[in-house]
Amino acid sequence: MRIWLRSLFITSPFEALLEHAEKIKECGWVFQQAVECYVSDQCEEFETLRQEVSKLENEADAIKRRIRGHIPKGTWMPVTKFELFLYIREQDKVLDSVQDALDWISLRPKPTIQEQLQKDLFLLVDSVIEPMEDLSRMISEAKKYFDSYSEKQRRIVKDIIHNLRKREHEADKIEDELKLKLFTIEKDPITVFHTVRLSEIIGSIADHAENSGDMMRAMIARKGKPGLLAKLGRKGQGNGVTD
């Protein structure tokens, strides 16, 4: 009986969520290096770095599939499976956006970003790195909260979520400033289109990190009463979770 009860608790899906978030954190450094490598036009490692991001993204996808398909029957969870699947889908979109950004860059092997705009692009990249790193910290602290339901621990998680929102707002501002400067400086329409789209993809990294934070906020708000996020998800998206 004791062994059976213990088996209900030993497999926590939050451990797998944390593992997935650590892949995102690792990917952030590679992404930063890849963009700097491309823009400088003095680095031959861009494609290697892009493939490294692709490798990390594939590893994260494997973790996502494991979460969806291998939660043992009867495992105790503080949230519903539907909530968990909604969350991992949104968190995974952070990595998708990173890979999309590098794939988009690769369509123009010769960098065309003028020197006056390079600092702004680097600032935009820097602004999304911290949210990528904060996801693993948020999950780690959320796991502690679900273990204890401590109000103090809940505030720690909420502070991280607040920081994700703050960083997303800052990324939006930097993205807008980059576009404004781009339209003033750049005359080539193809370069304008390519750079605008690139800035939007990079900005979406912070968007998805913020969305992940909002989902986590909904999960911790109930103090042990799962169901709210699932209801919201079903209302807006139907009963299935795709991707």
CORJONOR-V346380 format. One record per residue. RES is the residue in one letter. D_CENTER is the distance of its C-alpha to the mean C-alpha in Angstrom with 2 decimals. Layout:
BEGIN
{{RES & D_CENTER} {RES & D_CENTER}}
END
This chain:
BEGIN
{{M & 40.31} {R & 38.53} {I & 36.73} {W & 35.67} {L & 34.29} {R & 32.40} {S & 30.78} {L & 29.23} {F & 27.10} {I & 26.48} {T & 23.63} {S & 20.64} {P & 17.58} {F & 15.65} {E & 16.64} {A & 14.91} {L & 11.68} {L & 12.03} {E & 12.92} {H & 9.83} {A & 7.71} {E & 10.46} {K & 9.94} {I & 6.58} {K & 8.82} {E & 11.60} {C & 10.12} {G & 9.70} {W & 13.44} {V & 14.43} {F & 12.73} {Q & 14.57} {Q & 17.70} {A & 17.62} {V & 17.59} {E & 20.29} {C & 22.20} {Y & 22.30} {V & 23.31} {S & 25.93} {D & 27.62} {Q & 29.05} {C & 26.75} {E & 27.25} {E & 24.17} {F & 21.67} {E & 22.06} {T & 21.87} {L & 18.56} {R & 17.24} {Q & 18.56} {E & 16.98} {V & 13.46} {S & 14.80} {K & 16.14} {L & 13.02} {E & 11.30} {N & 14.55} {E & 14.60} {A & 11.28} {D & 12.85} {A & 15.91} {I & 14.38} {K & 13.05} {R & 16.62} {R & 18.15} {I & 16.60} {R & 17.86} {G & 21.17} {H & 22.33} {I & 22.21} {P & 25.88} {K & 28.08} {G & 29.04} {T & 26.13} {W & 25.87} {M & 22.54} {P & 22.03} {V & 20.03} {T & 20.92} {K & 19.69} {F & 18.78} {E & 16.52} {L & 14.91} {F & 14.48} {L & 13.08} {Y & 10.41} {I & 9.51} {R & 9.67} {E & 7.19} {Q & 4.56} {D & 6.09} {K & 5.96} {V & 3.07} {L & 5.87} {D & 8.37} {S & 8.23} {V & 8.78} {Q & 11.53} {D & 12.84} {A & 13.35} {L & 15.31} {D & 17.15} {W & 18.14} {I & 19.40} {S & 21.39} {L & 23.38} {R & 25.25} {P & 26.15} {K & 28.13} {P & 26.15} {T & 27.46} {I & 25.66} {Q & 28.50} {E & 28.83} {Q & 28.82} {L & 25.27} {Q & 23.77} {K & 23.26} {D & 21.40} {L & 19.02} {F & 18.47} {L & 17.92} {L & 15.22} {V & 13.41} {D & 14.14} {S & 12.84} {V & 9.15} {I & 9.61} {E & 10.36} {P & 7.35} {M & 5.49} {E & 8.76} {D & 9.23} {L & 7.04} {S & 9.73} {R & 12.37} {M & 11.69} {I & 12.07} {S & 15.03} {E & 16.67} {A & 16.18} {K & 17.90} {K & 20.67} {Y & 21.02} {F & 21.48} {D & 23.97} {S & 25.99} {Y & 25.22} {S & 26.11} {E & 25.87} {K & 25.29} {Q & 22.27} {R & 20.96} {R & 21.34} {I & 19.35} {V & 16.31} {K & 17.04} {D & 17.33} {I & 13.82} {I & 12.66} {H & 15.18} {N & 13.85} {L & 10.38} {R & 12.67} {K & 14.88} {R & 12.53} {E & 11.42} {H & 15.20} {E & 16.01} {A & 13.80} {D & 15.64} {K & 18.89} {I & 18.46} {E & 17.57} {D & 20.70} {E & 22.83} {L & 21.96} {K & 22.99} {L & 26.11} {K & 27.17} {L & 26.52} {F & 28.85} {T & 31.42} {I & 31.49} {E & 30.67} {K & 33.36} {D & 32.23} {P & 30.66} {I & 28.77} {T & 27.16} {V & 26.37} {F & 24.71} {H & 22.74} {T & 21.53} {V & 20.75} {R & 18.64} {L & 16.84} {S & 16.15} {E & 14.84} {I & 12.37} {I & 11.17} {G & 11.20} {S & 9.09} {I & 5.97} {A & 7.03} {D & 8.16} {H & 5.40} {A & 4.28} {E & 8.06} {N & 8.66} {S & 7.22} {G & 9.51} {D & 12.20} {M & 12.31} {M & 12.73} {R & 15.32} {A & 17.18} {M & 17.38} {I & 18.82} {A & 21.06} {R & 23.42} {K & 24.68} {G & 25.09} {K & 25.68} {P & 23.13} {G & 23.22} {L & 22.05} {L & 18.56} {A & 20.19} {K & 22.84} {L & 20.56} {G & 18.67} {R & 22.07} {K & 23.52} {G & 21.08} {Q & 20.30} {G & 23.25} {N & 23.59} {G & 21.60} {V & 18.01} {T & 17.57} {D & 15.32}}
END
